[in-house]
Amino acid sequence: MIQRFLVFWIWVWVLSVVPGVVQAQDGFTQKDRELLIRLEERLNQMDKRLELMNQRIEDLRAEMNKRFEQVDKRFEELREDTNNRFQQMISFLWILASIFAALVAVVIAFALWDRRTMIKRAKEEAINEIEKEGRLRDLIQALRKLARKNEDLARVLREFNLL
């Protein structure tokens, strides 16, 4: 683009100089020739400068492409790292959910065991209370007294742990 711009202005300058050369009546003079030689030298110098600028632009473009590739690589690494962290977070949440489920199961099991133990103990205490205060205790005492004389009765009471 810069080349085109410079070439355009060079042509504008050349076209502005050419009418003066065309109007010369005795042809090319030594001055005209020197002017053309200087003009060619300047054009060559401008071409060299344009080539250098093009080379610099190409170098910059290559460097920018390299930088973009590095940035793309870094974004890819960040995306992979983010995916890994997300997977770790999901694993951690599964572990927490498993621990919570295990704790709930243990608490429910403990509550059921405690309730059954409490009911058994309450039942025993109720039977003991009934035995203490009721006529049943008196009956058992009477049977124990009879069992001292009667072996069959003693054997039956021993089977039921009443003797």
N, C-alpha and C positions, 0 to 999 in steps of 0.2 A: 504494500500500500504506500509506504514511504517512497519506494522506488518510482512508482507511477507519478506521485506528486512531484518528485524532483525532475523526472523526465518531462513532465508537462511544462514546468517552469523553464527548463532548459530550451524546450521547443519555442516557448513564448519569447524567450530572450533571443534565440537564433532567428526567429521570424522577424523580430524587431530590428535585428542587425542586417539581415539579408537585403531588405529594401535599400539600405544605404550602400551596400556592395553592388547591387544591381545598377544603381544610379551612377556608379563610377564610370567615367567615360574612357579612360585609357586602360581598362582591365585591372588585373590584380597588380597592386604595387607591392614593394617589399614590405611596407607597413602592413598591408592586408594579409600577406603571407605569414608574417610574424604573429599577427592577431589570430589567424586560423590555427597556427601551431600552438599558441598559448591556449586557445579555446579547446583544442584537442587534448592538450595536457590536463587542462582543468576537468574536461569530461572524463578522462582516464582516472584522474584523482577521485572524482565523484563516484565513478564506478567502483573503485577500490574501497572507498568509504562505505558505499552501499553494500558491497560484499561483506565488509567487516560488520556492518550493522546487522545484515542478514545472519551472519554467523553468530553474533551475540544473541540475536532473537532466537535462533535455533537452540543455542546453549541454554538460554533461559527457559525455553519451552521444555527441553529435555529435563532440566533441573526441576521445573514445576511438575512435570509428569512423575518424576521420581518422588517428589514430596507427596503428591496425591496418592501414589501407591503406598507410601509409608502410612499416610493417614487412613487409607482404606484398610490396610493391614491392622492398624491399631483399633479401628472400629470393629473389625472382625474379632480381634482378641477380646475386646470389651463385651461384645455380644456373647461370645462363648463363655466368658467369665460370669456374665449375668445369668446365662442359662444354668451354669453349674451352681451358682448360689441359689437360684430358684429351686433346683432339684434338691439341694441340701435343706432348704427351708421346708419343702414338702416332706422330706424324710423326717425332719425334726418334728413336724406337726403329727405325722403318723406315730412316732414314738410317744409323743405326749398323749395322743388319743388312746394308745394302747395302755399306757400307765394309768390313765384315768379309768378306763374300762376295768382294768385289773383291780384297782382300788375299790371301785363300786362293787365288783363281784365279792371281794373279801369282806367289805362292810355288810353286804346282804347276808353272806354266809355266817358271819359272826352274829348278826342279829337273830337269824333263825336258830343257831346253836344256843345262844343265850336264852331265847324264849323257851326252847324245849327244856333246857336245864332248869329254868325258873318254874316251868309248869310241873316238872317232875318233883322238884323240891317242895313246891306248894302242895302238891298232892300228898307227899309224904308227911308234911306238917299237918295237913288236914286229917289224915288218917291217925297220926299220933294224937292229935287233939281229941278226935272222936274216941280213940281208945282210952285216953286219960279220963275223960269226963263221962263217957257213956256207959251203958250197961254191958256193952260188949267186953269191956275190960274185966268186969266182974265175972262174966261168963268164961273168959279165957282163964282167969285165976281158978275158977271152980274146976275147969277141965284139967288144969295142971295138977290140982290136988288129987283128983280122981286118977290121973295118969300114974301117980306114985304106986297105986295099988293094982292098976290094970295095964298090962304090958301092951295090949293091942292099941289102946288109946294113946299111950306114950309114943308108940311107933308112928301113928298117924300125926300127932302133934309135932314130932320131929321132922316129918316130911314137909310140913308147912312152916317150919321154923317158928313154932309157937312155944316150944319147950326150952 
